[in-house]
Amino acid sequence: MKRNPVQIIVFLLILSSCTGTSESQQASEQQTDPSNDMPFKVEILDERALEIIDKNAEFKVLASGFTWTEGPLWVEEGNFLLFSDIPNNKVYKLDENNNTTTFITPSGYTGLGSYGSEPGSNALLLNNEGELILMQHGDRRVARMNATFDNPQSDFSTVVDNYEGQRFNSPNDGVFDQSGNLYFTDPPYGLPGKMEDSRKELSFQGVYCQLASGELVLIDSLSRPNGVTLSTDQKRLYVAVSDPGHAVWYQYDVVSPGQLNNKQVFYDATQLVGQEGQQGLPDGMKMHSKGFLIASGPGGVWVFNLEGKPVARIYTGQLTSNCALSTDEKRLFLTADDYILEVALK
């Protein structure tokens, strides 16, 4: 089989890796196209993008050989990256020397036996107390790790696991605001039978806000809600929809915690779905402090200004699920299929 350029880089650099055991899946339930020969490149669409990225930005493959990577989280205190391997039910740690070790397992399904093809944790977050919060597919909850980062354990407490007495589908992505209110999405991707799973208790896929007071607010229901983030001023919420028939990013105005209005399509990429070199769907995203939304989507990663205009695209040649920024915003980490990638920012 002909290998794409990212794979060639991996073998040339002889990177350390760990072995996956099952077929990789993307949230859209699409598979990687092995014939895709798209080289890595940065395309500048608007000069404003040059505030944070150059067209010749340095690109690195940090690790490979997983199954389906997601949920990257940069931990400044310790100078390491955490990320989920959903099919393998693990969270890995990538240290400053690019050494990869298992951080915790199990990470998302703590029951007995097997639980579908995507049982593990998805998004990894830090709450305002610096504790690790996990979106757990298999246990169908938002959970907190009851251990320190120096001595991690698969010991969890439930933050929230149901809406009005009905269990969540599989919490996917989330973001905390400055006051500790948690916005998160709940698509069906972690259920063994996805949308048709007999264990599905909710008739919809929700976007929620778990208020710091403990109250859970349903914000919206979408066909396939996925990535979620806030603007730097906390006045807008952005939600990705990984629906091949409606591949969009939405924006909402935040009136107060959990109270949103003025829902609008931020950007519609539906016309690109299925085109050569445009693998993937709207997925995870992060907000840069300079006011740029960095979002995984068709082809790799998109960089938007806050008016919803694409100002740059990063083509990875892989299904790209999510991204994370280092604290100084000089490094952009990408979870792309079975890889951990890094792109240098300004």
PyMOL commands that set and color helices and strands:
alter all, ss='L'
color gray80, all
select helices_A, chain A and resi 5-13+47-51+194-196+270-272
alter helices_A, ss='H'
color red, helices_A
select strands_A, chain A and resi 41-44+59-63+69-75+80-85+90-94+100-104+121-126+132-136+141-145+156-160+162-163+166-167+174-176+182-186+206-210+216-221+225-230+236-241+248-256+259-268+285-288+292-297+300-304+310-315+320-325+331-336+339-344
alter strands_A, ss='S'
color yellow, strands_A
deselect
rebuild
show_as cartoon
